[in-house]
Amino acid sequence: MNNSRTLADRIEDLLPQTQCTKCGYDGCRPYAEAVADGAASYNQCPPGGAEGVARLAHLLGKPVIPINPANGVERPRPVALIDEQVCIGCTLCMQACPVDAIVGAPKQMHTIVKDLCTGCDLCVAPCPVDCIAMIPVTGEATGWNAWTQQQADAARLRHDRHQARLAAERDAAEARAAARRAAAAAPAATPATAEAPGDTAAAAPANDAEAKKKAIIQAALERARQKKAELAARGEGPRNTDQVSADVQAQIDAAEARRKRLGLDDKDAGDASKSDPRGSDDKPA
């Protein structure tokens, strides 16, 4: 009896594990610890009813007293029921359920798994459309007469798993937030214009392809210049100007007219075509 932790374990074993918080604590375990430490009375658990008070009184060696009305009254065990036609899928009831007895998804209809519900009432208050009702399912039976030890043990297990899941989700969220803060606070490892190693590796194939393309174009231009020089050395002109089609001849005539308008001779034709941004389809002024 002198070990409060061991006493808290024994007190918790006598509680119905509805996790309803009517005792004024966040769950059955915190209430058991408070009773063991003398911070709470042993008559603050309405779901356990008079039988629950008697069990605790026997364990603690104290007299049996009535349930404190400030914590509620003993009643038949209810089960939550969702009006599925009214439910808007806000998930607030799912977040409030201490034993994960509600099934649903955001913006989808929710429903209660009847065999898992402990009748804690915690899903009723947060519902914004008042679509949850608590329906008594045990007739006249109340307290421990409306609840079995097997049901209590199963509810405790589901609550422990629920708490573990929430803790894992909080840890993961905190880790992500810490990583974002660290990334924002860390100074840039390289100048703004420098590429990260991953970016450099990804850009290498693209750079190689571009360089290859430029080399091919440059080689073709060089061959054209050499051919033109050879023809000029033999006193020959281009060989593709005889018997050309009407469309090609029209393009040649347009280019010649444009050169004349610009006042260019043959020597300056190449330079003019590079410097004039309007191109060969320029219309006469």
Steps between C-alpha positions, in 0.01 A plus 500: 500500500796733548599475132270749325586363159401147591187629670414700188526182294259319733256791498508520122411130482176577684392780266269429202742653245234704321754788488208742530686768707190549722730448798670829412815338355607421144442128537479209737876478557546865605200466732644183655829680566317794655303271733818315597671832579199627700433779250157363402221312677404144411136596428551699177430227239134490394548219242624275781196588705442395859668166433813681381508716815461189715792329323727798548392548861586137575843539337575823687352386832248783502121520540264474206365842407261623226616614158586870506211664304743761370653224284167364370256224582498124460298404193441223243792476261434690175648459153551791262291509182577731207221627276679420176267720294608807697870418551730734304821301548681765707696227691468687832323205660776266383759722662306504826442124525749356751475142374480547120144371479399734215563421136501762225703736286509876442182619323364145507228343712611376845363209699544348847638150549246400765706223660794737555309800639537552877218755527736774614297788341819674384398501134174689563626846594738565207246402232412826317172366356372319812463169318613271785262349755583279800265200503472282816561135414504319836141542617488554876856377557739775612864535608696176504176309444490657153866435425725196521863465597576366153350811344700718737825321416435534126416870538823558694703333225335710229557816702868417550540443126315825429736692728806336346382595151443862602845515659663361186315754284610785728861384491493477122349849468758646737781332306373647173470845656852477642636397162331798333639738762849357461483531122384862523767595753794327332725734291532427129775245447587638154451832317156563358624443148671172584327176428438233760675166436171338406415782261844476335463127449154545351614782271805313367312287241313807376826697466664213309209481256507874441875498438464213252228686312712814474798300376292342222368839389848652506640213290223544242567873475871435459436253216276757328768768528764266359277404208427864422871582511581214262233618253627855516860382438385330178300806398173316541182616665240300687377193310144508625381813318415343161152371428368582846131484580278806485469511880876491550554760228245728669694473824825583318339802333362622834841469664664686211241779519553531872878528454450778248264690734764481773770618260714190546737342254589131488778545754268642763204268441601249764559767763168672426304180535648455848447857616145560371257356755199504264611198296446418133122537516527876551233683307590795269473839662 
